[in-house]
Amino acid sequence: MAETLAEKETRTALDLPWNVVVHNDPVNLMSYVTMVFQRVFGYSRDRAERHMLEVHYQGRSILWTGAREKAELFVQHLHGYLLLATLEKAER
């Protein structure tokens, strides 16, 4: 059975790499954000702090890139910790 154009576009969109992005907010403490990055992504303290500082100074940080389904799960986990996180298509 031949794949329709809509099915092909959907499969291609799902196959693209996706970024998990955290955005700056005026509510959460830097130490809290660092701890969340360690828990959710298993990052070392140094790596988590680098991402936290990038969020603080640049307004956002790409924390992870990969398959859409896993990226969506990471975004949900971050929302559970009350962080502002989004999903975006990664540039190839």
C-alpha positions in Angstrom: 0.0 0.0 0.0 1.4 3.4 -1.0 1.9 6.0 1.6 -0.1 9.2 1.1 1.6 12.6 1.1 -0.1 13.5 4.5 1.2 10.3 6.0 4.7 10.9 4.7 4.7 14.5 6.0 3.5 13.3 9.4 6.2 10.6 9.5 8.9 13.1 8.5 7.8 15.6 11.1 8.0 12.9 13.8 11.4 11.7 12.6 12.9 15.2 12.8 15.0 15.9 15.8 13.2 18.0 18.4 14.7 20.4 21.0 13.6 20.6 24.6 13.9 24.3 25.5 13.6 25.9 28.9 12.7 29.6 29.1 13.6 32.1 31.8 10.9 32.9 34.4 10.9 35.4 37.3 9.7 32.8 39.8 12.1 29.9 40.3 15.4 30.1 42.1 18.6 29.3 40.2 19.4 26.5 42.7 16.0 25.0 42.1 16.4 25.1 38.3 19.8 23.5 38.6 18.4 20.7 40.8 15.6 20.1 38.3 18.0 19.7 35.4 20.0 17.2 37.4 17.0 15.2 38.3 15.2 15.2 34.9 18.2 14.8 32.6 20.8 13.3 35.0 23.2 16.1 34.4 26.2 16.7 36.6 26.0 19.8 38.8 28.4 21.7 36.5 26.4 20.9 33.4 23.1 21.8 35.0 24.5 25.1 36.3 25.8 26.0 32.8 22.3 25.4 31.4 20.7 27.3 34.2 23.0 30.3 33.6 22.3 30.2 29.9 18.5 30.4 30.7 19.2 33.2 33.2 21.3 35.4 30.9 20.1 34.5 27.4 16.4 33.7 28.3 16.5 30.1 27.1 18.6 27.0 26.8 18.3 23.9 24.7 18.6 21.0 27.2 18.1 18.0 25.0 17.6 17.1 21.3 16.2 13.9 20.0 13.0 12.0 19.1 9.8 13.8 19.5 8.1 11.3 21.8 10.9 11.5 24.3 11.2 15.2 24.0 7.5 15.6 24.8 8.0 13.5 27.9 10.9 15.7 29.1 8.7 18.8 28.5 6.0 17.2 30.6 8.5 16.4 33.4 9.7 20.0 33.4 6.2 21.3 33.6 5.7 19.1 36.6 8.5 21.0 38.3 6.7 24.3 37.2 9.4 25.3 34.7 8.5 27.0 31.4 9.5 24.5 28.8 8.7 24.1 25.1 9.3 21.8 22.2 10.7 23.0 18.9 12.0 21.5 15.7 15.8 21.2 15.7 17.6 22.8 12.8 19.4 20.2 10.7 
